[in-house]
Amino acid sequence: MKIKSIILAAGEGKRMKSRKPKVLHEVCGQTMLNHVIDAMYSLDAAECIVVIGHKGGEVKQTLSKEVKTVLQEEQLGTGHAVMMADEYIDEEGVVLVVCGDGPLITPNTLRKLIECHEKGQYCATVLTTELENPTGYGRIVRLGSQLKKIVEEKDSSDEEKEIKEVNSGIYCFDSQYLKKALPLIKNTNAQKEYYLTDVLSIIRNFGEKIGVYKTSEYNDIMAVNSRVQLAEVEAIMRNRINVMHMENGVTIINPDSTYIEKQVKIEQDTIIYPGVTLKGNTIIGKGCIIENNSKIVDSEIADSVTIKSSTIIESTIDSYSNIGPYAYLRPNSHIGKHVKIGDFVEVKNSTIGDSSKASHLAYVGDAEIGKNVNIGCGVVFVNYDGKTKHKTIVEDDAFIGSNSNLIAPIVIRKNAYIACGSTITREVPEEALAVARSRQMNKEGWVRRKGLQNKEEK
């Protein structure tokens, strides 16, 4: 069976009080609209059509997958929005109509909706759920297992307001009946809008059956109309992600204080401590320890790595390395195996070979560092001349003494030693000791002659 989906994403979302379209607000690192698109493609939908409108160009630029877009220049209701996609509606198959502001919808719920639609041989099927407080939702009035009508809150009687089964705004249509009914919608209402719910009445007037599939997963139908609802949906999505990782063998010590975005991958036996943030396309291997308040963005961490309260952005770390506490790996940093990057060390656009270490208080920028290199406390790779960045190469087994400055471009050869406090401006040969500092001079009695001694001694 051929499945197409139409995603309604044309609205402004005035209650969000935002300069950007509502569907572009993010939930766990991804726009609400792209969450919905992902759900559609998880169903193997043959085609996904997004109806754009308010700031449509901006919406179009954010689409994560190959989808078709149609423009609803005037927002004249949900029925009018679906009309804009009429050219993509076939004579056969089914069409799912969903809302772009409902990021919690799952492929599983949509599959069950389609199964109900097919099993009941319905021409249209409505996804519903029951809510303890249905205020604000359209009520489902049934005729046995079929739909009699949907009554909006403002139009409902006291008896109808007691109904707890509500409309999700998600529908499954037989393509031919949707295509046949759309031109018959009228806008004879106070808002002068074309409502998609009228399509259901029209199909029923054709003498066809309208089905109802009620899901117990009431969170799936939650839509976002305000910043408060955005936070509520974010909390549900974050919990779903954390539960998924825990079920796959990851220990998350305090899920309520852990933020993991949807695309992140984590292998078994990794431990995530409270306050950790994992974003983007981050991959974390087996048996890692990610300690409190670490932030990792678009990075790849191999097996058995320990990260202590550090920030890692667009970088890679190989197995058995230790990072932090309070280290900062900026983009394009590549750390080898068994490497130690200690407290308050910053690395940027550099490669550090296996078993090397920078234990504390160093800046490593635009560098290529070999194996078994020691970078002492206070070392600075001076890579910027005010106009251009330059590269430093430190070969295997070199020793860089504390408080040294390496002025790029420069090469430190194998087994070379840099004396503490040196400012190095020329290549250091293999196995050489480089000393670049003034010889110490002690001037006896200088303090007394200058009258700078302690007042109590005077």
C-alpha positions as CSV (number, residue, x, y, z in Angstrom):
1,M,0.0,0.0,0.0
2,K,1.3,3.4,-1.0
3,I,1.5,5.9,1.9
4,K,1.8,9.6,1.4
5,S,1.9,12.2,4.1
6,I,0.8,15.9,4.2
7,I,2.3,17.9,7.1
8,L,0.6,21.1,8.0
9,A,3.3,23.7,8.8
10,A,2.0,27.0,7.5
11,G,0.9,28.7,10.7
12,E,2.6,31.6,12.5
13,G,1.9,30.4,16.0
14,K,1.1,33.8,17.6
15,R,1.0,32.4,21.1
16,M,4.6,31.5,20.9
17,K,5.4,35.2,20.7
18,S,8.4,34.5,18.5
19,R,10.0,36.0,15.4
20,K,10.4,32.6,13.9
21,P,7.7,30.2,12.7
22,K,6.3,27.9,15.4
23,V,7.3,24.7,13.7
24,L,11.0,25.8,13.8
25,H,11.2,25.8,17.6
26,E,13.4,23.0,18.7
27,V,12.7,20.0,20.9
28,C,15.8,18.0,22.0
29,G,18.0,19.7,19.3
30,Q,15.7,19.3,16.3
31,T,12.9,21.4,15.0
32,M,9.4,20.2,15.7
33,L,8.7,19.9,12.0
34,N,11.8,17.6,11.4
35,H,10.7,15.4,14.2
36,V,7.4,14.9,12.4
37,I,9.1,14.3,9.1
38,D,11.3,11.6,10.7
39,A,8.2,9.8,11.9
40,M,6.7,9.9,8.4
41,Y,9.8,8.4,6.8
42,S,10.0,5.7,9.5
43,L,6.7,4.5,8.0
44,D,8.4,4.2,4.6
45,A,6.1,6.9,3.3
46,A,6.5,7.1,-0.5
47,E,6.3,10.9,-0.4
48,C,6.1,13.6,2.2
49,I,4.5,17.0,1.4
50,V,5.0,19.9,3.7
51,V,2.6,22.8,3.5
52,I,4.5,26.0,4.3
53,G,3.1,29.5,4.7
54,H,4.3,32.0,7.3
55,K,8.0,32.7,6.5
56,G,7.9,29.7,4.2
57,G,11.4,30.3,2.8
58,E,12.9,30.1,6.3
59,V,11.0,26.9,7.0
60,K,12.1,25.3,3.7
61,Q,15.8,25.9,4.5
62,T,15.6,23.9,7.6
63,L,14.1,20.7,6.2
64,S,16.3,17.7,7.1
65,K,15.2,15.3,4.4
66,E,14.1,15.3,0.8
67,V,10.5,16.5,0.9
68,K,8.2,18.3,-1.4
69,T,6.8,21.7,-0.3
70,V,3.7,23.6,-1.3
71,L,2.9,27.2,-0.4
72,Q,-0.3,28.3,1.4
73,E,0.0,32.0,0.8
74,E,-3.1,32.8,2.9
75,Q,-3.7,30.7,6.0
76,L,-7.4,30.0,5.4
77,G,-7.7,26.8,7.6
78,T,-6.6,23.3,7.7
79,G,-8.8,22.2,4.8
80,H,-7.4,25.0,2.6
81,A,-3.9,23.9,3.5
82,V,-4.5,20.3,2.3
83,M,-6.1,21.7,-0.9
84,M,-2.7,23.2,-1.7
85,A,-1.3,19.7,-1.9
86,D,-4.0,18.4,-4.2
87,E,-1.7,17.8,-7.1
88,Y,0.2,15.2,-5.0
89,I,-2.8,13.3,-3.9
90,D,-3.2,10.1,-6.0
91,E,-6.3,8.1,-6.9
92,E,-5.0,5.1,-4.9
93,G,-3.3,4.5,-1.5
94,V,-3.7,6.4,1.7
95,V,-2.8,9.9,2.8
96,L,-1.8,10.7,6.4
97,V,-2.5,14.3,7.4
98,V,-0.5,15.4,10.5
99,C,0.5,18.7,12.2
100,G,4.0,20.1,12.1
101,D,3.7,21.3,15.7
102,G,3.2,17.8,17.1
103,P,6.8,16.4,17.5
104,L,5.8,13.6,19.9
105,I,3.9,11.6,17.3
106,T,5.5,8.1,16.9
107,P,5.7,5.8,13.9
108,N,4.1,3.0,16.1
109,T,1.0,5.1,16.7
110,L,0.7,6.0,13.0
111,R,1.1,2.3,12.0
112,K,-1.8,1.4,14.3
113,L,-3.9,4.2,12.9
114,I,-3.3,2.8,9.4
115,E,-4.0,-0.8,10.5
116,C,-7.3,0.3,12.0
117,H,-8.1,2.2,8.8
118,E,-7.5,-0.9,6.6
119,K,-9.0,-3.5,8.9
120,G,-12.3,-1.5,9.2
121,Q,-12.3,-0.7,5.5
122,Y,-12.9,2.9,6.3
123,C,-12.6,5.8,3.8
124,A,-11.2,8.1,6.6
125,T,-10.0,7.4,10.1
126,V,-9.4,9.9,12.9
127,L,-6.7,9.4,15.6
128,T,-8.1,10.2,19.0
129,T,-7.3,9.8,22.7
130,E,-8.9,10.3,26.1
131,L,-7.9,13.2,28.3
132,E,-8.9,13.8,31.9
133,N,-9.1,17.5,31.1
134,P,-10.3,17.7,27.4
135,T,-10.8,21.5,27.6
136,G,-9.9,23.2,24.3
137,Y,-10.1,20.0,22.2
138,G,-12.7,18.9,19.7
139,R,-14.9,16.2,21.1
140,I,-15.4,12.9,19.4
141,V,-19.1,11.9,19.0
142,R,-19.3,8.2,18.1
143,L,-21.9,6.1,16.3
144,G,-20.8,2.7,17.6
145,S,-17.2,2.2,16.4
146,Q,-17.5,4.8,13.8
147,L,-17.4,8.6,13.9
148,K,-20.6,10.5,13.9
149,K,-19.1,14.0,14.2
150,I,-16.4,16.1,15.8
151,V,-17.7,19.0,17.9
152,E,-15.4,21.9,18.7
153,E,-15.4,23.1,22.3
154,K,-17.1,26.4,21.5
155,D,-19.9,24.6,19.7
156,S,-20.4,21.7,22.1
157,S,-23.4,21.2,24.4
158,D,-23.0,20.6,28.1
159,E,-23.4,16.9,27.5
160,E,-20.8,16.9,24.7
161,K,-18.4,18.8,26.9
162,E,-18.4,15.8,29.3
163,I,-16.9,13.6,26.5
164,K,-13.2,12.9,27.2
165,E,-12.3,11.4,23.8
166,V,-10.8,14.2,21.7
167,N,-9.6,14.8,18.2
168,S,-5.8,14.7,17.7
169,G,-5.9,16.6,14.4
170,I,-4.3,13.5,12.7
171,Y,-6.1,11.7,10.0
172,C,-5.8,8.7,7.6
173,F,-7.7,9.1,4.3
174,D,-8.2,6.9,1.3
175,S,-6.6,9.1,-1.4
176,Q,-9.5,8.9,-3.8
177,Y,-12.1,10.1,-1.2
178,L,-9.9,12.9,0.1
179,K,-9.3,14.1,-3.5
180,K,-13.0,13.9,-4.2
181,A,-14.1,15.7,-1.0
182,L,-11.6,18.6,-0.9
183,P,-13.3,20.7,-3.6
184,L,-16.6,20.4,-1.8
185,I,-15.5,22.1,1.5
186,K,-17.2,25.5,2.1
187,N,-16.0,28.4,4.3
188,T,-19.5,29.3,5.5
189,N,-18.4,29.9,9.1
190,A,-17.5,32.9,11.3
191,Q,-13.8,32.6,10.5
192,K,-14.4,32.2,6.8
193,E,-12.0,29.2,6.8
194,Y,-12.0,25.8,5.2
195,Y,-11.9,23.1,7.9
196,L,-10.4,19.7,7.2
197,T,-13.0,18.2,9.6
198,D,-15.6,19.1,7.0
199,V,-14.0,16.5,4.7
200,L,-15.1,13.8,7.2
201,S,-18.7,15.0,7.0
202,I,-18.6,15.1,3.2
203,I,-17.2,11.6,3.0
204,R,-19.9,10.4,5.4
205,N,-22.5,12.0,3.3
206,F,-21.2,9.9,0.4
207,G,-22.5,7.0,2.5
208,E,-19.0,5.8,3.4
209,K,-17.7,4.8,6.9
210,I,-15.5,7.0,9.0
211,G,-13.3,5.1,11.5
212,V,-11.9,6.1,14.9
213,Y,-8.6,4.8,16.3
214,K,-8.2,5.7,20.0
215,T,-4.6,5.5,21.3
216,S,-3.7,5.2,24.9
217,E,-0.5,7.1,24.2
218,Y,-2.0,10.4,24.8
219,N,1.4,12.2,24.8
220,D,1.7,11.3,21.1
221,I,-0.9,13.8,20.1
222,M,0.4,16.8,22.1
223,A,0.7,19.9,20.0
224,V,2.7,23.0,20.9
225,N,1.0,26.4,20.9
226,S,3.0,28.2,23.6
227,R,6.4,28.3,25.3
228,V,4.9,26.5,28.3
229,Q,3.7,23.6,26.1
230,L,7.1,23.6,24.3
231,A,8.8,22.9,27.7
232,E,6.3,20.2,28.5
233,V,6.9,18.5,25.2
234,E,10.6,18.8,25.6
235,A,10.5,17.1,29.0
236,I,8.5,14.2,27.5
237,M,10.9,13.8,24.5
238,R,14.0,14.0,26.8
239,N,12.6,11.3,29.0
240,R,11.8,9.1,26.0
241,I,15.4,9.5,24.7
242,N,16.9,8.8,28.1
243,V,14.8,5.7,28.7
244,M,15.7,4.4,25.3
245,H,19.4,4.6,26.1
246,M,19.0,3.0,29.5
247,E,17.1,0.1,28.0
248,N,20.0,-0.3,25.6
249,G,22.5,-0.7,28.4
250,V,23.6,2.8,29.3
251,T,23.6,4.0,33.0
252,I,22.2,7.4,33.4
253,I,22.5,8.3,37.1
254,N,20.0,11.1,37.1
255,P,17.8,11.2,34.0
256,D,16.0,14.3,35.1
257,S,19.2,16.4,35.0
258,T,20.6,14.8,31.8
259,Y,20.1,16.3,28.3
260,I,20.6,14.0,25.4
261,E,19.5,15.0,21.9
262,K,17.8,12.7,19.5
263,Q,20.7,11.9,17.1
264,V,23.2,11.0,19.8
265,K,24.4,7.3,19.9
266,I,25.7,5.7,23.1
267,E,27.1,2.2,23.4
268,Q,26.6,-0.2,26.3
269,D,28.1,0.2,29.8
270,T,28.8,3.9,29.5
271,I,27.9,5.8,32.6
272,I,26.4,9.3,32.3
273,Y,26.6,11.5,35.4
274,P,24.2,14.3,36.4
275,G,24.3,17.6,34.5
276,V,25.7,16.1,31.2
277,T,24.7,17.6,27.9
278,L,25.1,15.5,24.7
279,K,24.2,17.2,21.4
280,G,24.1,16.8,17.7
281,N,25.6,13.8,16.0
282,T,27.7,12.7,19.0
283,I,28.7,9.1,19.2
284,I,30.0,7.6,22.5
285,G,31.6,4.2,22.6
286,K,31.4,1.4,25.2
287,G,32.4,1.7,28.8
288,C,33.0,5.4,28.9
289,I,32.5,7.6,31.9
290,I,31.0,11.0,31.3
291,E,31.2,12.9,34.5
292,N,29.2,15.8,35.9
293,N,28.4,18.9,33.8
294,S,30.3,17.7,30.7
295,K,29.1,19.0,27.3
296,I,29.8,17.1,24.1
297,V,28.7,18.4,20.7
298,D,29.0,16.7,17.3
299,S,31.9,14.6,18.5
300,E,33.0,11.0,18.4
301,I,34.3,9.3,21.6
302,A,35.8,5.8,21.4
303,D,35.6,3.1,24.0
304,S,36.7,3.4,27.6
305,V,37.2,7.2,27.6
306,T,36.8,9.2,30.8
307,I,35.6,12.8,30.5
308,K,35.5,14.9,33.6
309,S,33.4,18.1,33.6
310,S,34.7,19.2,30.2
311,T,33.5,20.7,26.9
312,I,34.1,18.9,23.6
313,I,33.0,20.3,20.3
314,E,33.3,18.8,16.8
315,S,36.3,16.6,17.9
316,T,37.3,13.0,18.3
317,I,38.9,11.1,21.2
318,D,40.3,7.6,20.8
319,S,40.2,4.8,23.4
320,Y,41.4,4.9,27.0
321,S,42.1,8.6,27.0
322,N,41.3,10.9,30.0
323,I,39.9,14.4,29.5
324,G,39.6,17.0,32.2
325,P,38.4,18.2,34.6
326,Y,37.6,21.6,33.0
327,A,39.3,20.9,29.6
328,Y,38.0,22.5,26.5
329,L,38.4,20.7,23.1
330,R,37.4,23.1,20.4
331,P,36.5,22.1,16.8
332,N,38.8,19.8,14.8
333,S,40.7,18.4,17.8
334,H,41.8,14.8,17.4
335,I,43.0,13.0,20.5
336,G,44.8,9.6,20.3
337,K,44.8,6.6,22.6
338,H,45.9,6.8,26.2
339,V,46.2,10.6,26.1
340,K,45.8,12.8,29.1
341,I,44.3,16.2,28.6
342,G,44.1,17.7,32.1
343,D,42.5,20.6,33.9
344,F,42.2,23.9,32.2
345,V,43.8,22.7,29.0
346,E,42.4,24.1,25.7
347,V,43.0,22.3,22.4
348,K,41.9,23.7,19.0
349,N,42.4,22.3,15.5
350,S,45.1,20.0,16.6
351,T,46.1,16.3,16.6
352,I,47.6,14.7,19.7
353,G,49.2,11.3,19.3
354,D,48.9,8.2,21.5
355,S,50.2,8.4,25.1
356,S,50.9,12.1,25.0
357,K,49.8,14.4,27.8
358,A,49.1,18.0,28.6
359,S,48.2,17.7,32.3
360,H,47.2,21.3,33.1
361,L,47.0,24.9,32.1
362,A,48.1,24.8,28.5
363,Y,46.9,26.1,25.1
364,V,47.4,23.8,22.1
365,G,46.3,25.4,18.9
366,D,46.9,24.5,15.2
367,A,49.3,21.8,16.2
368,E,50.4,18.3,15.1
369,I,51.7,16.5,18.2
370,G,53.3,13.0,18.0
371,K,53.3,10.1,20.5
372,N,54.6,10.2,24.1
373,V,55.0,14.0,24.1
374,N,54.9,15.8,27.4
375,I,53.4,19.3,27.4
376,G,54.1,21.1,30.7
377,C,52.0,23.5,32.8
378,G,51.6,26.9,31.3
379,V,52.7,26.0,27.8
380,V,51.3,28.1,25.0
381,F,51.3,27.2,21.3
382,V,51.5,30.7,19.8
383,N,49.7,30.1,16.6
384,Y,48.3,33.6,15.6
385,D,50.4,36.5,14.3
386,G,47.4,38.9,14.2
387,K,46.6,38.0,10.6
388,T,47.3,34.3,9.9
389,K,47.2,31.1,11.9
390,H,50.4,29.0,11.8
391,K,51.1,25.4,12.5
392,T,53.4,23.8,15.2
393,I,54.7,20.3,14.8
394,V,56.0,18.4,17.8
395,E,57.4,15.0,17.0
396,D,57.4,11.8,19.1
397,D,58.9,11.7,22.6
398,A,59.5,15.5,22.8
399,F,59.4,17.2,26.2
400,I,58.0,20.8,26.4
401,G,58.9,22.3,29.8
402,S,56.5,24.4,31.8
403,N,55.7,28.1,30.9
404,S,57.2,27.7,27.4
405,N,56.0,29.6,24.3
406,L,56.2,27.9,20.9
407,I,56.1,30.6,18.2
408,A,54.6,29.0,15.1
409,P,55.4,28.1,12.4
410,I,57.9,25.8,14.1
411,V,59.0,22.2,14.4
412,I,60.2,20.4,17.5
413,R,62.0,17.2,16.4
414,K,62.0,13.8,18.1
415,N,63.3,13.5,21.7
416,A,64.0,17.2,21.8
417,Y,63.7,19.0,25.2
418,I,62.5,22.5,25.7
419,A,63.7,24.1,28.9
420,C,61.1,25.6,31.2
421,G,60.3,29.3,30.6
422,S,61.7,29.3,27.0
423,T,60.3,31.2,24.1
424,I,61.1,29.0,21.0
425,T,61.2,30.7,17.6
426,R,63.4,28.3,15.6
427,E,63.3,24.6,14.8
428,V,64.7,22.4,17.6
429,P,66.8,19.4,16.3
430,E,66.3,15.8,17.3
431,E,67.6,15.1,20.9
432,A,68.6,18.7,21.4
433,L,67.9,20.8,24.5
434,A,66.6,24.3,23.6
435,V,67.0,27.0,26.2
436,A,65.6,30.4,25.2
437,R,65.7,32.6,28.3
438,S,68.1,35.0,30.0
439,R,70.8,33.7,32.3
440,Q,69.9,34.3,36.0
441,M,71.8,37.1,37.7
442,N,71.7,37.6,41.5
443,K,72.7,41.2,42.6
444,E,73.6,41.0,46.3
445,G,72.3,43.8,48.5
446,W,70.2,45.4,45.8
447,V,67.0,45.5,47.9
448,R,68.7,47.3,50.8
449,R,70.4,49.7,48.5
450,K,67.1,50.6,46.9
451,G,65.4,51.0,50.3
452,L,62.9,48.3,49.5
453,Q,63.3,46.1,52.6
454,N,60.5,45.3,55.0
455,K,59.6,48.4,57.1
456,E,59.9,46.3,60.3
457,E,63.6,45.8,59.5
458,K,64.3,49.6,59.2
